[in-house]
Amino acid sequence: MNIGFDAKRAYLNNSGLGNYARTLIKSLDEYYPENNYHLFTTRLSENDFSRQMDSLKNISIHEPVSFIDKKLRSRWRSFGITNVLKEQSLDIYHGLSNELPFNINEFKGKKIVTIHDLIFVRFPKLYPYLDRKIYNKKFRHACDVADTIISISEETKKDIEKFYFIPDNKIKVIYQSCDEAFYSAYSEDDLKAVVEKYLLPQKYLLYVGTIEERKNLLTIVKSLLQVKDIPLVVIGKKKSYFEKVKDFLEKNNLKHRVIFLQNVDNADLPVIYQKAEVFIFPSLFEGFGIPIIEALTSKTPVITSKGGCFPEAGGPDTIYIDPLNENELAGHINNLLSSSSLRKEMSEKGFEYAKRFHPKAVTAQVMDIYKS
């Protein structure tokens, strides 16, 4: 088969949507090398993914060529890609990050879109008005014109049905996966090298995610007032919400307890997860929550939020809390830190649960849709 992908996020986004796209594309190439894969991106980038794709014979990379398309790259992504799909006689085009070209119906092949979440509909106050309008137009269009919609969780599927009135039989739930590196065991030398590179403390709590209001880092920071003197390591892009966190740290003399890591290499993330005592993710809402499975596959105990998609990602042996209750969170952190046997039990059972998210298993489900 000749399969095309909206690969913009794979090249240009270092977090959630980018990780989803990179993991799926690399896994398809590894497990189903008999197909030809066409990657469409508005720009290329200098990173490991880009270099890997350049070296593969069954990968074709497409970006704007004409003067106008280079000047209007977003327009090319929304309209120009369709012409290339027709020229290349592709069988399938898969929008990996919530959208399809507006003229995609001119393409006679099959059309698939992955919808990650509709958070901007559920929590409109978290998004600027214009952004909400643009997202809604793109997402709704993609859902309407796609032959099949892949939803990354049952929770997101419910939202697609509720807000866009899409019939149940058009939506397939296929969970996200994370890079196979998170399933690997690392040598003591590897662990030591990463610890020294980032000056990590001997023991620490871990949070990974954008520092924004929805992700709710402030609850973790507040809980530190009731937790014994263990530092918190934070990895994530800072947004305006960071100022709230910073102010609380300064007013409560906690600055020395929180380590903000910048420019962390993706290759080092599995080790940072594995070295953590506990991973904490008190997000208010997610489409799925890749950091949860990154922690589970790293054999790190997880505390996350009640309800929504979180039990789908975390499974039966994760601890679930009210994400706005720092007292409840502090109690669970202290309980885990005082019990190595509980941490070990959660780690082992969490790892077993997370095997269902292994790239090979997830990619096989996506390939079944392509073949059908």
Phi, psi and omega in degrees: 000153173252113189238130179253152181224141165285102188253016180305311182294327179300323181273326195243355182241122185273354185244219192317294183297323178294318179296319178301311183295314182298314182297316181294314182297314180296322181289321176299317179295322182288314188267341180224062185288354181285347180267162173255130184244129181248121183254124181252120180220144179290333178212155170265167179218159178265092176211178184298320180299313180300315180295322179295316181296322180299335186269356186261135185285331183265013178250127174244135184247130182238133174219169181304139183246313185289162180301315181294316181295325177291327178283327183240067187294323178295323177296319178301318180294325184274340183224318188289332181301324184302320179298321179291321177302318180290317180299322183274357180053050180287152178273324187218143169235128185242112173280110188279348185222062166078001183214159175227154177305147183291337178255025186297340179293345173288342178273127186273352177284183181277148186237126180233142174227140171262123175256122185270321178189166172237046184299325181294339175276318182289321184233068186299332182292344180277354185232142174300151184305311183296320178300317180300318181296317180294312180300315183298319179296315182291313184294315182297316178301313182300317180295323181291318188268344182293145171286324178219140175251127171264121176257138186275359175198163175296326180297316178293323177301316178301319180293321179298317179293318185289313188270332183246000175058041178271134181294148183307318187287354178269349187248129177244128178272118173229117184293159176283163173236176174234167184304142181299341180301332181288340179274355187272151171265140184247149181288164177300325179295319178296315180298315181297320182297318180290319178302315180290323181299320184253006179054046183286144175290166182297319177229143181199157168271158185226138169230133175231124180158160177303140179271085181220167188302317183298328182281339163068042178299331185302326178298320178296314182299317178297323181294337182298336178296338182248006182249141181300167195290075173240135183284161175247127175260128183241128177235117179169155179291133181275129171245187186302330178303334180305327181297324176297316179297314180301315180299318180295318179300317182291317183290336183248016176054047182245005184303325182288347183268349185238127181248115178265114179267135180245151174054048178281129177291136178303327181294338181268345184302316181303321180293319180297321175297313185296330181278346183287147175285318182213140172256133185236129185218078185271045183296147179283329178196141177219159170285325177208295179109067180305320180304331179296313181285334173298320178290315180300316180289342176271004181060044177245128179301144185239136167242125180217191190272152175286152171076186179059218182274352191299319176295332177296319181280320189272336179074185189285346186248018170265153177268131182245135185228164164291117188294348180254009182252093182292335178292316178297316179299313181301320179299316180291322178299312181298321179296317180292318182294335181270357184226097177293330180291322178293318178299318180296317180297315179296321181297313184291316181289323177296321179296319178296317179298320186288350179298335179292343180261007180302139182309324181296318181291316181293317182296325178298322178293321177294318180297326177299321177294315178302315183292332182283000000 
